[in-house]
Amino acid sequence: MGLFDKLTKKFSNTTTVYTPVHGEVISLKDIADGIFSEGILGQGVGIKPLEGVVYAPFDGKVVQIADTKHAICIENHAGVQLMIHVGLDTVNMEGNGFEQQVKVGDTVTGGQQIMTFSIDEIQKAGYPTTAVVVILNSNDYSSIEILGEGHMTKADKLIQIS
């Protein structure tokens, strides 16, 4: 890909991210984990889940799933790399309470169920249930706008990237 192609891709494409977890959207700054709240991994939001289901936030390809099943990364055709991380410190649960409906390399459609998790098991293990939605390659885009706050579902527009 030449320089012109990269510039055209960077400035002409807009991606809408739909809410991947039903719940209350909160600011990234309000997440009790510095890696996320300081934006070290990228820009995004937190979601306090009301149900234990994760949906694909846009059409794309599954590029990574944590061995402990608590996080999944999806990339769309425009190159947006998004991570959905369920719960804080849930890596310590070693996969208990998490189930994937997809595998690395799968193509997904926005709104498709891709993961389930047990809110009860996360709480019993003593961890916050907040799901984090982060654009891993945030620096590649000129604008990342948070569109939603408060209670949102999978049909709601959450983030606009251009």
C-alpha positions as CSV (number, residue, x, y, z in Angstrom):
1,M,0.0,0.0,0.0
2,G,1.5,3.3,-1.1
3,L,1.4,6.6,0.8
4,F,-1.6,7.9,-1.2
5,D,-3.5,4.7,-0.4
6,K,-2.7,5.1,3.3
7,L,-3.8,8.7,3.3
8,T,-7.0,7.9,1.4
9,K,-7.8,5.0,3.8
10,K,-7.1,7.2,6.8
11,F,-9.2,10.2,5.8
12,S,-12.1,8.8,3.7
13,N,-13.3,5.9,5.8
14,T,-15.7,6.2,8.7
15,T,-16.4,3.3,11.0
16,T,-19.4,3.1,13.4
17,V,-18.9,0.8,16.4
18,Y,-22.2,-0.5,17.8
19,T,-22.5,-1.4,21.5
20,P,-21.1,-4.9,22.0
21,V,-22.5,-5.4,25.6
22,H,-26.0,-4.3,26.9
23,G,-25.5,-2.1,29.8
24,E,-24.5,1.4,31.1
25,V,-21.8,3.1,29.2
26,I,-19.2,4.9,31.3
27,S,-16.2,7.0,30.5
28,L,-12.8,5.2,30.2
29,K,-11.5,7.5,32.9
30,D,-14.0,6.0,35.3
31,I,-12.6,2.5,35.0
32,A,-10.7,1.2,38.0
33,D,-7.7,0.1,36.0
34,G,-4.9,2.5,35.0
35,I,-4.1,0.6,31.8
36,F,-7.6,1.4,30.5
37,S,-8.4,4.6,32.3
38,E,-5.2,6.3,31.2
39,G,-5.9,5.3,27.6
40,I,-2.6,3.3,27.4
41,L,-4.2,0.7,25.1
42,G,-6.3,3.3,23.2
43,Q,-9.5,5.3,23.3
44,G,-12.8,3.7,24.1
45,V,-15.4,3.3,26.9
46,G,-16.4,1.0,29.7
47,I,-19.8,-0.8,30.0
48,K,-21.4,-2.0,33.2
49,P,-23.1,-5.1,31.8
50,L,-26.7,-6.0,32.3
51,E,-26.4,-9.4,30.7
52,G,-23.6,-11.8,29.9
53,V,-23.5,-11.6,26.2
54,V,-21.0,-9.9,23.8
55,Y,-22.0,-9.0,20.3
56,A,-19.7,-8.1,17.3
57,P,-19.6,-4.3,17.2
58,F,-19.2,-4.3,13.4
59,D,-18.5,-6.6,10.5
60,G,-15.0,-7.9,10.7
61,K,-12.6,-10.7,11.4
62,V,-11.6,-12.2,14.8
63,V,-7.9,-11.6,15.1
64,Q,-7.2,-12.6,18.7
65,I,-8.9,-14.3,21.6
66,A,-7.1,-14.4,25.0
67,D,-6.2,-17.9,26.2
68,T,-8.3,-17.1,29.3
69,K,-11.3,-16.3,27.1
70,H,-12.0,-12.9,28.7
71,A,-11.0,-10.7,25.8
72,I,-11.5,-10.7,22.1
73,C,-10.1,-8.6,19.3
74,I,-11.8,-7.9,16.0
75,E,-10.5,-6.0,12.9
76,N,-12.8,-4.5,10.3
77,H,-12.2,-4.0,6.5
78,A,-10.9,-0.4,7.2
79,G,-8.3,-1.7,9.6
80,V,-10.0,-0.6,12.9
81,Q,-8.6,-2.9,15.6
82,L,-11.0,-3.2,18.5
83,M,-10.7,-5.1,21.8
84,I,-13.6,-6.1,24.0
85,H,-12.2,-7.0,27.5
86,V,-14.8,-8.4,29.9
87,G,-14.3,-7.6,33.6
88,L,-11.2,-6.3,35.3
89,D,-8.5,-8.7,36.4
90,T,-10.6,-11.6,35.0
91,V,-7.5,-13.0,33.4
92,N,-7.1,-14.6,36.9
93,M,-10.3,-16.6,36.4
94,E,-8.4,-18.7,33.8
95,G,-11.4,-19.0,31.5
96,N,-14.0,-20.0,34.1
97,G,-17.3,-18.3,33.3
98,F,-16.4,-17.4,29.7
99,E,-17.4,-19.1,26.5
100,Q,-16.5,-18.1,22.9
101,Q,-18.9,-18.6,20.0
102,V,-16.2,-17.8,17.5
103,K,-12.5,-18.6,16.9
104,V,-9.5,-16.7,15.6
105,G,-9.9,-16.3,11.8
106,D,-13.7,-16.3,11.8
107,T,-15.6,-13.6,9.9
108,V,-18.3,-12.0,12.0
109,T,-21.3,-9.8,11.3
110,G,-22.2,-6.8,13.4
111,G,-24.7,-7.8,16.1
112,Q,-23.6,-11.5,16.0
113,Q,-23.2,-13.1,19.4
114,I,-19.5,-13.9,19.8
115,M,-19.1,-14.5,23.5
116,T,-21.0,-15.3,26.7
117,F,-19.9,-14.7,30.3
118,S,-21.2,-15.2,33.8
119,I,-21.7,-11.9,35.6
120,D,-22.3,-14.0,38.8
121,E,-19.1,-15.9,38.5
122,I,-17.1,-12.7,37.9
123,Q,-18.7,-11.1,41.0
124,K,-18.2,-14.3,43.1
125,A,-14.5,-14.2,42.1
126,G,-14.4,-10.7,43.5
127,Y,-13.7,-8.8,40.2
128,P,-15.5,-5.8,38.7
129,T,-17.7,-6.8,35.8
130,T,-17.1,-3.7,33.7
131,A,-16.5,-4.6,30.0
132,V,-14.0,-2.3,28.2
133,V,-14.2,-1.5,24.6
134,V,-10.9,0.0,23.2
135,I,-9.7,1.0,19.8
136,L,-6.2,-0.5,19.9
137,N,-4.9,1.5,17.0
138,S,-6.5,4.8,18.1
139,N,-3.4,6.8,16.9
140,D,-4.2,5.8,13.3
141,Y,-7.3,7.9,13.2
142,S,-8.0,11.7,13.2
143,S,-11.2,11.4,15.2
144,I,-12.7,8.9,17.7
145,E,-16.0,10.2,18.9
146,I,-17.9,8.6,21.8
147,L,-21.6,8.7,20.7
148,G,-23.3,7.0,23.5
149,E,-23.7,7.2,27.3
150,G,-26.0,5.7,29.8
151,H,-28.0,2.6,29.0
152,M,-27.3,1.1,25.6
153,T,-28.0,-2.0,23.6
154,K,-26.5,-3.7,20.5
155,A,-28.5,-1.6,18.1
156,D,-27.1,1.6,19.5
157,K,-24.2,3.5,17.9
158,L,-21.4,3.7,20.4
159,I,-18.3,5.2,18.7
160,Q,-17.6,6.9,15.4
161,I,-14.1,6.6,14.0
162,S,-12.7,8.5,11.0
